[in-house]
Amino acid sequence: MTDIDYSCEGTVFDIQRYSIHDGPGLRTIVFLKGCPLRCRWCSNPESQNPEPELFFRASSCIKCGQCVPVCPTQALAPTNPGFVDRSKCIECGTCTTVCPTQALSMSGKKMSVTQVMQELRKDAIHYRRSGGGVTLSGGEPLFQHEFAKQLLMACHEQGWNTAMETTGYTTREIVRDVIPHVDHVLLDMKSIDPDTHVANTGVDNRIILENALCISSLTHTVVRIPVVPGVNDSIEAAEAVARFAKLMPGVDTVHLLPYHTYGENKYSLLGRSYPMGDTPNMKPETVTPLVEAIQSFGLTCVVGG
């Protein structure tokens, strides 16, 4: 058995407990920073940059000014419309140590496998009782592939079920190195059409499709489609994914995740504009025709999950 490197470090931006989605049973989700995709609808923009980032919550700022003199690059100014000059900010987090209201906070911190496992052990009883476990999400967990592998191995050593949400955008070597330690993969498939994929995520989907076949041959895999208005909400787009899913070994289930704006506020916290503008939330019933289209291929189709 391969020795586990408990000192291995990664950048984690959240640990979410008591999830009933993202794998079987009651789960704890570990969110890792860093993603090579730039999906226009991304609900976790703080997950894209692999390094810790500064959040500024204007509604919590009391304009006390304590943060201004401690900033080593003079990136903070009450006269700045966004308060933080992002071109000067080096994301050091010094300002957060003096902010009395947490209007300034950091998203993401370095954690070792040991430190993450200490948090996960708090929920171990729930894993045993519910058949649940630990899910790695992001970001793209395979972006931090060595940390992800060591953490997954540590979870398996405890007898915990493991799952991973992934875009599949990585090298074949990383897939073969990490995925054998994952019991369930939730694989995002945004679009089969390469032009649509590049226009809305910034990357070509050829690697993703090739890895999808490899991943599904290595472990239990569920295909997930984030359904986005004007991007992939047509019956033809759903049928294209279903047709490809039928080629994936062992895949019998597709999840549809209707577009939502729950992450829109995070863009303002990072001083960024929301790429989807005023696109409204999709109502679950609007994807019913897509469900029926996917089911016609003999696949189980679930909204949410």
C-alpha positions in Angstrom: 0.0 0.0 0.0 1.3 3.5 -0.9 2.2 5.6 2.1 0.0 8.6 2.6 1.7 12.0 2.8 -0.3 13.7 5.6 2.0 16.8 5.3 0.9 17.4 1.7 -0.7 20.9 1.4 -3.5 22.3 -0.7 -5.6 25.4 -0.9 -9.1 25.0 0.5 -11.7 27.7 0.4 -14.6 26.0 2.2 -15.6 22.8 4.0 -19.4 22.3 3.8 -21.1 19.8 6.1 -24.3 17.9 6.0 -24.8 17.8 2.2 -27.4 15.4 0.9 -26.3 15.8 -2.7 -22.9 15.3 -4.4 -22.8 11.6 -3.6 -24.6 9.0 -1.5 -25.6 9.6 2.1 -24.7 12.5 4.3 -21.5 14.1 3.0 -18.9 16.7 3.8 -17.7 18.7 0.8 -14.1 20.0 0.6 -13.8 22.8 -1.9 -10.4 23.2 -3.5 -9.2 26.4 -5.2 -8.0 26.5 -8.8 -9.8 25.8 -12.0 -8.6 25.9 -15.7 -12.1 26.7 -16.9 -13.8 30.1 -16.9 -17.5 29.1 -17.1 -19.6 32.3 -17.6 -22.2 31.0 -15.1 -19.7 29.8 -12.4 -21.3 30.1 -9.0 -18.0 29.9 -7.2 -15.8 32.5 -8.8 -13.5 32.5 -5.8 -12.6 28.9 -6.8 -11.0 29.8 -10.1 -7.7 31.4 -8.9 -5.6 28.8 -7.2 -4.3 31.3 -4.5 -6.1 32.9 -1.6 -8.1 36.0 -2.6 -9.4 39.1 -0.8 -13.2 39.5 -0.3 -14.6 43.0 0.3 -18.1 43.1 1.6 -19.2 46.8 1.3 -22.4 46.3 3.4 -20.3 45.3 6.4 -17.7 48.1 6.1 -18.1 50.8 8.8 -15.4 53.0 7.2 -13.3 53.0 10.4 -10.1 53.2 8.3 -8.1 50.8 10.4 -7.2 48.7 7.4 -5.8 51.5 5.3 -2.4 52.1 7.0 -1.5 48.4 7.4 -1.8 47.6 3.6 1.8 47.2 2.3 0.9 48.3 -1.2 -1.6 51.1 -0.4 -4.3 49.2 -2.2 -7.1 50.4 0.1 -8.7 53.8 -0.2 -12.2 55.0 0.9 -12.2 57.2 -2.2 -12.0 54.2 -4.5 -15.5 53.1 -5.7 -14.7 49.5 -4.9 -12.5 50.4 -1.9 -9.9 47.8 -3.0 -7.5 48.7 -5.9 -7.2 45.2 -7.3 -4.3 46.2 -9.5 -2.3 46.9 -6.3 -3.6 44.2 -4.0 -1.2 41.3 -3.5 -3.8 39.2 -1.5 -1.6 39.1 1.6 -4.5 39.4 3.9 -2.9 41.8 6.3 -5.9 44.1 6.2 -8.2 41.3 7.3 -6.4 41.0 10.7 -7.5 44.5 11.7 -11.0 44.6 10.2 -13.5 44.7 13.2 -16.5 43.7 11.1 -15.0 41.1 8.7 -15.9 43.3 5.8 -12.4 42.2 4.6 -11.8 38.5 4.6 -9.7 36.0 2.7 -11.2 33.2 0.6 -8.9 30.2 0.7 -6.2 29.0 3.0 -3.4 26.5 2.9 -4.3 23.2 4.7 -2.4 20.0 5.1 -4.1 16.6 4.7 -3.7 16.2 8.5 -5.6 19.5 9.1 -8.4 18.6 6.7 -8.8 15.1 8.2 -9.1 16.7 11.7 -12.2 18.5 10.3 -13.6 15.5 8.5 -13.4 13.3 11.6 -16.0 15.5 13.3 -18.5 14.1 10.8 -17.3 10.4 10.7 -20.3 9.2 12.7 -22.7 10.6 10.1 -20.8 8.8 7.3 -21.2 5.5 9.1 -24.9 5.9 9.8 -25.9 7.3 6.4 -23.5 5.5 4.1 -22.1 8.9 3.3 -18.6 10.2 3.0 -16.4 13.0 1.6 -16.7 14.8 -1.7 -14.0 16.9 -3.3 -15.3 19.8 -5.2 -14.0 23.2 -6.4 -12.8 24.7 -8.5 -11.4 21.6 -10.2 -10.0 19.1 -7.6 -7.7 17.6 -10.2 -6.0 21.0 -10.5 -4.5 20.1 -7.1 -4.1 16.5 -8.0 -1.4 15.4 -5.6 -3.2 17.0 -2.6 -6.5 15.5 -3.8 -5.0 12.0 -4.1 -3.4 12.1 -0.7 -6.6 13.3 0.9 -8.7 10.7 -0.9 -6.3 8.0 0.2 -6.5 9.2 3.8 -10.3 9.0 3.6 -10.2 5.5 2.3 -7.8 4.5 5.1 -10.6 5.5 7.4 -13.1 3.5 5.4 -15.0 6.5 4.2 -16.7 6.7 0.9 -15.2 9.2 -1.5 -16.7 11.3 -4.4 -15.4 14.0 -6.7 -17.0 16.7 -8.8 -14.8 17.3 -11.8 -14.8 19.0 -15.2 -12.5 16.2 -16.5 -10.1 18.8 -17.8 -6.7 17.4 -16.9 -4.1 15.0 -18.3 -4.7 11.3 -18.8 -1.8 10.6 -16.4 -3.5 12.5 -13.6 -6.8 10.7 -14.3 -5.2 7.3 -13.9 -3.3 8.4 -10.8 -6.2 10.0 -8.9 -9.5 8.5 -10.0 -8.9 5.0 -8.7 -9.1 6.5 -5.3 -12.6 7.9 -6.0 -15.7 5.8 -5.4 -18.1 8.1 -7.3 -17.4 10.8 -10.0 -19.8 13.5 -10.8 -18.6 14.6 -14.2 -19.7 18.0 -15.6 -20.4 18.0 -19.3 -21.3 21.5 -20.5 -21.6 20.9 -24.2 -20.6 18.4 -26.8 -20.2 21.1 -29.4 -16.6 22.4 -29.3 -17.4 25.9 -30.4 -20.0 26.3 -27.8 -17.7 24.9 -25.1 -14.8 27.2 -26.0 -17.0 30.3 -26.1 -18.5 29.7 -22.7 -15.8 28.0 -20.7 -12.6 29.2 -22.4 -11.3 25.7 -23.1 -11.7 23.1 -25.8 -13.7 20.0 -24.8 -11.7 17.4 -26.7 -9.6 16.5 -23.6 -12.8 16.4 -21.4 -14.5 14.0 -23.8 -11.5 11.7 -24.0 -11.1 11.7 -20.2 -14.8 11.1 -19.7 -14.4 7.7 -21.4 -11.3 6.9 -19.2 -12.9 8.1 -16.0 -16.1 6.1 -16.5 -14.0 3.0 -17.1 -12.2 3.4 -13.8 -15.1 4.2 -11.3 -18.8 4.8 -11.0 -19.6 7.9 -12.9 -22.7 10.2 -13.2 -22.9 12.8 -15.9 -24.0 16.3 -14.9 -25.2 19.0 -17.2 -25.4 22.6 -15.8 -28.3 23.8 -18.0 -27.7 27.4 -19.0 -30.2 29.6 -21.0 -28.9 30.3 -24.5 -25.9 28.0 -24.0 -27.1 24.4 -23.8 -30.8 24.5 -22.9 -32.0 23.0 -26.2 -33.2 19.5 -26.8 -30.5 19.0 -29.4 -27.8 19.9 -26.9 -29.3 17.5 -24.3 -29.5 14.7 -26.8 -25.9 15.2 -27.8 -24.7 14.7 -24.2 -27.0 11.7 -23.8 -25.7 10.1 -27.0 -22.1 10.5 -25.7 -23.1 9.3 -22.2 -24.2 6.0 -23.8 -20.7 5.5 -25.0 -19.3 5.8 -21.4 -18.8 2.5 -19.7 -21.3 1.9 -16.9 -23.0 5.3 -17.1 -26.7 5.1 -16.7 -27.6 8.4 -15.0 -27.6 12.1 -16.0 -28.2 15.0 -13.6 -29.6 18.3 -14.9 -28.6 21.3 -12.8 -30.8 24.3 -13.9 -29.0 27.7 -14.0 -29.1 29.9 -10.9 -27.7 33.2 -9.7 -26.8 32.2 -6.2 -23.2 33.0 -6.7 -23.7 36.4 -8.3 -22.9 38.3 -5.1 -19.5 36.7 -4.9 -18.4 38.5 -8.0 -18.9 41.9 -6.4 -16.9 40.6 -3.3 -14.0 40.0 -5.7 -14.4 43.3 -7.5 -15.6 41.6 -10.6 -18.7 42.0 -12.8 -21.1 39.0 -13.3 -20.6 37.5 -16.8 -24.2 36.4 -17.1 -25.7 39.9 -16.6 -29.4 39.8 -15.6 -30.1 36.2 -16.8 -32.8 35.0 -14.4 -32.9 31.7 -12.5 -34.3 28.8 -14.4 -37.3 27.1 -13.0 -36.9 23.3 -12.7 -40.0 22.6 -14.8 -38.4 24.4 -17.8 -36.0 21.5 -18.2 -38.8 18.8 -18.4 -38.4 18.5 -22.2 -34.7 17.9 -21.7 -35.4 15.2 -19.1 -37.7 13.4 -21.5 -35.1 13.7 -24.3 -32.4 12.1 -22.2 -34.7 9.4 -20.9 -35.5 8.4 -24.5 -31.9 7.1 -24.7 -32.6 4.7 -21.8 -30.8 6.8 -19.2 -32.1 7.8 -15.8 -32.4 11.6 -15.7 -32.7 13.6 -12.4 -33.2 17.3 -11.9 -30.7 18.4 -9.2 -28.7 15.8 -7.4 
